[in-house]
Amino acid sequence: MHAKTDSEVTSLAASSPTRSPRRPVYYVQSPSRDSHDGEKTTTSFHSTPVLSPMGSPPHSHSSLGRHSRESSSTRFSGSLKPNNSSTKKAEKGAGRKPWNKECAVIEEEGLLDEDEADKALPRKCYLLAFVVGFFVLFSVFGLILWGASRPMKPDVVMKSIKFEQFVIQAGSDSTGVATDMVSMNSTVKLTFRNTATFFGVHVTATPLEVSYSQLTIASGAMKKFYQSRKSQRTVTIVVEGNKIPLYGSGAALSTPTGTTNLPVPLELNFIVRSKAYVLGKLVKPRFYKTIGCSMVLDPKKLNAPTVLKNCTYV
């Protein structure tokens, strides 16, 4: 190794232009304002000649090119920004107006539908509440009427029975068996009174049956009738029997003449049924009266009324 002389250093400095302390000046042509594409801008930038008194070093050229590219792109973007923003605003305005109108119409229709639904729902609720309330009130009213009508039971009083005929004679039944047979004809009177203050009643009864020794020897039917409120009537029922077989029960009563001189114990039984239409067919109170009377037939008092005293009412 040997030290370099001053002449060698001077020659080296003159031969190497990159090590000059002064920085070379470059002139770059700006891209055209009519360009609308970044790629065209870059192409025009690369196609622009670099005016330099001497060749630039690689690193200086690359840094300068990058700087120039950034500045040109900045200027390009800056020149295009207003156009882009205005275009976007126009597109947004043009695109949003129909959409906004459609949304407004849909929203208004939705609000109208909701208002109609809100209005329709209360009407249905009111109608349902009215129907339910009506039935509840009607049911309560019907129960009140039914409860008020229950104590107003009709009153039945047995008055008398009159025997017109009572004959026992020998005979035979439908199968040809010989036995004593009885025939009887009588009339029963009773009084029916409707105690109700606000309704009338329809009255029927089961057949009236007169029995001797638990054997029915006569029967009769009461006609149906209507009894208005707070009123009464006397009812007459014909009870009769014709040639009813006794099968040995009337042996003690049989006589050659057919008439007996002995008293004959008899029983009278039937049921009186009453029905009222207080509130149409919805409130129909029913009343039942079971009547049983014990009596004695005196052959000497035929065609004379016999007062019915021993009677039970259930």
Secondary structure in CASP SS format (residue, H / E / C, confidence):
PFRMAT SS
TARGET T0000
AUTHOR 0000-0000-0000
METHOD secondary structure of the structure
MODEL  1
M C 1.00
H C 1.00
A C 1.00
K C 1.00
T C 1.00
D H 1.00
S H 1.00
E H 1.00
V H 1.00
T H 1.00
S H 1.00
L H 1.00
A H 1.00
A H 1.00
S H 1.00
S C 1.00
P H 1.00
T H 1.00
R H 1.00
S C 1.00
P C 1.00
R C 1.00
R C 1.00
P C 1.00
V C 1.00
Y C 1.00
Y E 1.00
V C 1.00
Q C 1.00
S C 1.00
P C 1.00
S C 1.00
R C 1.00
D C 1.00
S C 1.00
H C 1.00
D C 1.00
G H 1.00
E H 1.00
K H 1.00
T H 1.00
T H 1.00
T H 1.00
S H 1.00
F H 1.00
H H 1.00
S H 1.00
T C 1.00
P C 1.00
V C 1.00
L E 1.00
S C 1.00
P C 1.00
M C 1.00
G C 1.00
S C 1.00
P C 1.00
P H 1.00
H H 1.00
S H 1.00
H H 1.00
S H 1.00
S H 1.00
L H 1.00
G H 1.00
R H 1.00
H H 1.00
S H 1.00
R H 1.00
E H 1.00
S H 1.00
S H 1.00
S H 1.00
T H 1.00
R H 1.00
F H 1.00
S H 1.00
G H 1.00
S H 1.00
L H 1.00
K H 1.00
P H 1.00
N H 1.00
N H 1.00
S H 1.00
S H 1.00
T H 1.00
K H 1.00
K H 1.00
A H 1.00
E H 1.00
K H 1.00
G H 1.00
A H 1.00
G H 1.00
R H 1.00
K H 1.00
P H 1.00
W H 1.00
N H 1.00
K H 1.00
E H 1.00
C H 1.00
A H 1.00
V H 1.00
I H 1.00
E H 1.00
E H 1.00
E H 1.00
G H 1.00
L H 1.00
L H 1.00
D H 1.00
E H 1.00
D H 1.00
E H 1.00
A H 1.00
D H 1.00
K H 1.00
A H 1.00
L H 1.00
P H 1.00
R H 1.00
K H 1.00
C H 1.00
Y H 1.00
L H 1.00
L H 1.00
A H 1.00
F H 1.00
V H 1.00
V H 1.00
G H 1.00
F H 1.00
F H 1.00
V H 1.00
L H 1.00
F H 1.00
S H 1.00
V H 1.00
F H 1.00
G H 1.00
L H 1.00
I H 1.00
L H 1.00
W H 1.00
G H 1.00
A H 1.00
S H 1.00
R C 1.00
P C 1.00
M C 1.00
K C 1.00
P C 1.00
D E 1.00
V E 1.00
V E 1.00
M E 1.00
K E 1.00
S E 1.00
I E 1.00
K E 1.00
F E 1.00
E E 1.00
Q E 1.00
F E 1.00
V E 1.00
I E 1.00
Q E 1.00
A E 1.00
G E 1.00
S E 1.00
D C 1.00
S C 1.00
T C 1.00
G C 1.00
V C 1.00
A E 1.00
T E 1.00
D E 1.00
M E 1.00
V E 1.00
S E 1.00
M E 1.00
N E 1.00
S E 1.00
T E 1.00
V E 1.00
K E 1.00
L E 1.00
T E 1.00
F E 1.00
R E 1.00
N E 1.00
T C 1.00
A C 1.00
T C 1.00
F C 1.00
F C 1.00
G C 1.00
V E 1.00
H E 1.00
V E 1.00
T E 1.00
A E 1.00
T C 1.00
P C 1.00
L E 1.00
E E 1.00
V E 1.00
S E 1.00
Y E 1.00
S C 1.00
Q C 1.00
L E 1.00
T E 1.00
I E 1.00
A E 1.00
S E 1.00
G E 1.00
A C 1.00
M C 1.00
K C 1.00
K C 1.00
F E 1.00
Y E 1.00
Q E 1.00
S C 1.00
R C 1.00
K C 1.00
S E 1.00
Q E 1.00
R E 1.00
T E 1.00
V E 1.00
T E 1.00
I E 1.00
V E 1.00
V E 1.00
E E 1.00
G E 1.00
N E 1.00
K E 1.00
I E 1.00
P E 1.00
L C 1.00
Y C 1.00
G C 1.00
S C 1.00
G C 1.00
A C 1.00
A C 1.00
L C 1.00
S C 1.00
T C 1.00
P C 1.00
T C 1.00
G C 1.00
T C 1.00
T C 1.00
N C 1.00
L C 1.00
P C 1.00
V E 1.00
P E 1.00
L E 1.00
E E 1.00
L E 1.00
N E 1.00
F E 1.00
I E 1.00
V E 1.00
R E 1.00
S E 1.00
K E 1.00
A E 1.00
Y C 1.00
V C 1.00
L E 1.00
G C 1.00
K C 1.00
L C 1.00
V E 1.00
K C 1.00
P C 1.00
R E 1.00
F E 1.00
Y E 1.00
K E 1.00
T E 1.00
I E 1.00
G E 1.00
C E 1.00
S E 1.00
M E 1.00
V E 1.00
L E 1.00
D C 1.00
P H 1.00
K H 1.00
K H 1.00
L C 1.00
N C 1.00
A C 1.00
P E 1.00
T E 1.00
V E 1.00
L C 1.00
K C 1.00
N E 1.00
C E 1.00
T E 1.00
Y E 1.00
V C 1.00
END
